[in-house]
Amino acid sequence: MDKKVRKLLKGIVGPENFSEGESARRCYSYDATRLESAPDVVVWPETAGQVASILGLANEYRIPVFPRGAGSGFTGGSIPTTGGIALCLTKMNRILGIDAANLVATVEPGVINADLRRAVEKKGLFYPPDPASLNFSTIGGNVAECAGGPTCVKYGVTRSYVLGLEVVLATGETTRVGRPLVKNVAGYDLVRLFCGSEGTLGVITQINLRLIPLPEAKTTIMAVFPSVDAAAKTVACTVESRILPCALEFMDGTCIHAVEKHTQMGLPSNAGAILIIEADGPARVLAEQRQRIESICKECGAVSVESADDEDAREELWKARRALSPAVSSLAPRKINEDVGVPPSRIPELLRRVDDVAGEMDLIIANFGHAGDGNIHVNILYDPEVDGMQARAEKASVLVFETALELDGTITGEHGIGITKVGFLERQIGRTQLDLMRGVKRVFDPNNILNPGKVF
Ligand SMILES: Cc1cc2nc3c(=O)[nH]c(=O)nc-3n(C[C@H](O)[C@H](O)[C@H](O)COP(=O)(O)OP(=O)(O)OC[C@H]3O[C@@H](n4cnc5c(N)ncnc54)[C@H](O)[C@@H]3O)c2cc1C
């Protein structure tokens, strides 16, 4: 990037919001994948007007721009793969309004998910999307990835809550798509197009989010099973008995062992699976629901069932689930974390086949995830120092994708394509749709300056 452009960028955001120093370039070169590629410069715009000027300039000089929230993505979406500008939205972090009369929150993209949840809860309202990264990931990043979390089983993913967006296009033009309305069918649904577009179609600078009333109470149940099949049967029976939990999380024996080793919280290390089931709603209905869920767990073979209603005790039960990511990471120097999805009734088949892949490739694979919506995190563990092990892990990852697709599933339920799954998108959607998507990209970003190399 030449000196003139650097100077112009500095002029747009001010010297305090511009850096070309080595440390900033390193800090903004990676995300949760641990892949790395440094930008030429980092900018932290504070207004949509500044974002528009940056994109206008970048488009004129054909400089790649890499939008970025907290950089917690699992597929390399925010990594500046070809130098250029790291466009960091974290200083645009104001909650602009919470309209309790119309159940709408309006936020800037850099607002942290948990901060929004806390702010709306104070008004008796609820913003359900809850990725496990909610304490640090941004709403802009959540929208761009269409993030999900445990509550999806009942409340749906991020896109179910996005009503309207202000977006700066690659040309530097600013536009508003959608409106703060639940019902609005004027023209194509561009709001949905931007949800999950991974920073390739425009930079989101403002978001209108749908809110719902905060459920009165919650009850949490943790059940330990001797086998994955017994846990899977419990999931099926819960769904068949017309109970809709607000979370139905699963972890297999390898994960239980890892969590116990990591936390010594007293989990039975030899158990086959654990389910954490949570229900919410009016307190008078919940007691009955809890009893029904507990009975289903026992009938399906649970060896222990614990439940809790007050917040501290519920949090204790969630501790094992929250410790999972670091615990599984501690099992091996590296892991490939895939987030395939299948129809929930096919989870047992998916897990059996993943087990076969682990045997065939001579690897440890730890599985956990959102049993209620079929989104399972398949963690393929390996040591790059062991001869041939990385290649076996990569092969295992391909076999897992193929298995998910054969079971009517998806290669990604919530992490997106980014750079890590680029080669696999066509296998899921086919050539015709891939060409349509490329056409859409060309319309929005004719010079391919926005997050080039991502998704396609
Ligand atoms: C421990 C851990 C747990 C996680 N758990 C979950 C989970 O349960 N569910 C889940 O879905 N994900 C999860 N993730 C992945 C990640 O947190 C989500 O994808 C999250 O939505 C990314 O938000 P971010 O602010 O970090 O975005 P980044 O990682 O910075 O960016 C993600 C993508 O969004 C684009 N982007 C960011 N901001 C904008 C913007 N304003 N306009 C346009 N494009 C933009 C970027 O270019 C990039 O393509 C987890 C990650 C970690 C590390």
The ligand as an SDF file (V2000), in Angstrom:
LIG
                    3D

 53 58  0  0  0  0  0  0  0  0999 V2000
  -14.3870  -20.0230   22.5430 C   0  0  0  0  0  0  0  0  0  0  0  0
  -15.2420  -19.7280   21.3290 C   0  0  0  0  0  0  0  0  0  0  0  0
  -16.5680  -20.1630   21.3200 C   0  0  0  0  0  0  0  0  0  0  0  0
  -17.3740  -19.9360   20.2020 C   0  0  0  0  0  0  0  0  0  0  0  0
  -18.6580  -20.3480   20.2400 N   0  0  0  0  0  0  0  0  0  0  0  0
  -19.4710  -20.1180   19.1860 C   0  0  0  0  0  0  0  0  0  0  0  0
  -20.8410  -20.5490   19.2280 C   0  0  0  0  0  0  0  0  0  0  0  0
  -21.3170  -21.1370   20.1900 O   0  0  0  0  0  0  0  0  0  0  0  0
  -21.5930  -20.2800   18.1490 N   0  0  0  0  0  0  0  0  0  0  0  0
  -21.1120  -19.6190   17.0580 C   0  0  0  0  0  0  0  0  0  0  0  0
  -21.8780  -19.3850   16.1180 O   0  0  0  0  0  0  0  0  0  0  0  0
  -19.8260  -19.2190   17.0010 N   0  0  0  0  0  0  0  0  0  0  0  0
  -19.0010  -19.4410   18.0320 C   0  0  0  0  0  0  0  0  0  0  0  0
  -17.6910  -19.0240   17.9820 N   0  0  0  0  0  0  0  0  0  0  0  0
  -17.1790  -18.3670   16.7730 C   0  0  0  0  0  0  0  0  0  0  0  0
  -17.2630  -16.8130   16.7950 C   0  0  0  0  0  0  0  0  0  0  0  0
  -17.2340  -16.3250   18.1140 O   0  0  0  0  0  0  0  0  0  0  0  0
  -18.5100  -16.3210   16.0620 C   0  0  0  0  0  0  0  0  0  0  0  0
  -18.4310  -16.6170   14.6940 O   0  0  0  0  0  0  0  0  0  0  0  0
  -18.7440  -14.8130   16.2180 C   0  0  0  0  0  0  0  0  0  0  0  0
  -19.9620  -14.4770   15.6000 O   0  0  0  0  0  0  0  0  0  0  0  0
  -17.6340  -13.9630   15.6170 C   0  0  0  0  0  0  0  0  0  0  0  0
  -17.7600  -12.6490   16.0970 O   0  0  0  0  0  0  0  0  0  0  0  0
  -16.5050  -11.6470   16.0960 P   0  0  0  0  0  0  0  0  0  0  0  0
  -16.9680  -10.3410   16.5950 O   0  0  0  0  0  0  0  0  0  0  0  0
  -15.3770  -12.2660   16.7830 O   0  0  0  0  0  0  0  0  0  0  0  0
  -16.2400  -11.5640   14.5240 O   0  0  0  0  0  0  0  0  0  0  0  0
  -14.8550  -11.7670   13.7350 P   0  0  0  0  0  0  0  0  0  0  0  0
  -14.2850  -13.1060   14.0440 O   0  0  0  0  0  0  0  0  0  0  0  0
  -14.0080  -10.5830   13.9160 O   0  0  0  0  0  0  0  0  0  0  0  0
  -15.4050  -11.7800   12.2470 O   0  0  0  0  0  0  0  0  0  0  0  0
  -16.1920  -12.8400   11.7930 C   0  0  0  0  0  0  0  0  0  0  0  0
  -16.6500  -12.5370   10.3490 C   0  0  0  0  0  0  0  0  0  0  0  0
  -17.5510  -11.4460   10.3550 O   0  0  0  0  0  0  0  0  0  0  0  0
  -17.0620  -10.3870    9.5130 C   0  0  0  0  0  0  0  0  0  0  0  0
  -17.4480   -9.1440   10.1970 N   0  0  0  0  0  0  0  0  0  0  0  0
  -17.1880   -8.7950   11.4790 C   0  0  0  0  0  0  0  0  0  0  0  0
  -17.7740   -7.6060   11.7430 N   0  0  0  0  0  0  0  0  0  0  0  0
  -18.4040   -7.2050   10.6110 C   0  0  0  0  0  0  0  0  0  0  0  0
  -19.1800   -6.0650   10.2530 C   0  0  0  0  0  0  0  0  0  0  0  0
  -19.4530   -5.0990   11.1180 N   0  0  0  0  0  0  0  0  0  0  0  0
  -19.6470   -5.9900    8.9850 N   0  0  0  0  0  0  0  0  0  0  0  0
  -19.4110   -6.9660    8.0810 C   0  0  0  0  0  0  0  0  0  0  0  0
  -18.6870   -8.0620    8.3700 N   0  0  0  0  0  0  0  0  0  0  0  0
  -18.1900   -8.1830    9.6170 C   0  0  0  0  0  0  0  0  0  0  0  0
  -15.5720  -10.6350    9.3800 C   0  0  0  0  0  0  0  0  0  0  0  0
  -15.0610  -10.1180    8.1650 O   0  0  0  0  0  0  0  0  0  0  0  0
  -15.5120  -12.1570    9.4090 C   0  0  0  0  0  0  0  0  0  0  0  0
  -15.7820  -12.6880    8.1470 O   0  0  0  0  0  0  0  0  0  0  0  0
  -16.8430  -19.2490   19.0720 C   0  0  0  0  0  0  0  0  0  0  0  0
  -15.5300  -18.8060   19.0920 C   0  0  0  0  0  0  0  0  0  0  0  0
  -14.7310  -19.0360   20.1970 C   0  0  0  0  0  0  0  0  0  0  0  0
  -13.3150  -18.5580   20.1810 C   0  0  0  0  0  0  0  0  0  0  0  0
  1  2  1  0
  2  3  1  0
  2 52  2  0
  3  4  2  0
  4  5  1  0
  4 50  1  0
  5  6  2  0
  6  7  1  0
  6 13  1  0
  7  8  2  0
  7  9  1  0
  9 10  1  0
 10 11  2  0
 10 12  1  0
 12 13  2  0
 13 14  1  0
 14 15  1  0
 14 50  1  0
 15 16  1  0
 16 17  1  0
 16 18  1  0
 18 19  1  0
 18 20  1  0
 20 21  1  0
 20 22  1  0
 22 23  1  0
 23 24  1  0
 24 25  2  0
 24 26  1  0
 24 27  1  0
 27 28  1  0
 28 29  2  0
 28 30  1  0
 28 31  1  0
 31 32  1  0
 32 33  1  0
 33 34  1  0
 33 48  1  0
 34 35  1  0
 35 36  1  0
 35 46  1  0
 36 37  1  0
 36 45  1  0
 37 38  2  0
 38 39  1  0
 39 40  1  0
 39 45  2  0
 40 41  1  0
 40 42  2  0
 42 43  1  0
 43 44  2  0
 44 45  1  0
 46 47  1  0
 46 48  1  0
 48 49  1  0
 50 51  2  0
 51 52  1  0
 52 53  1  0
M  END
$$$$
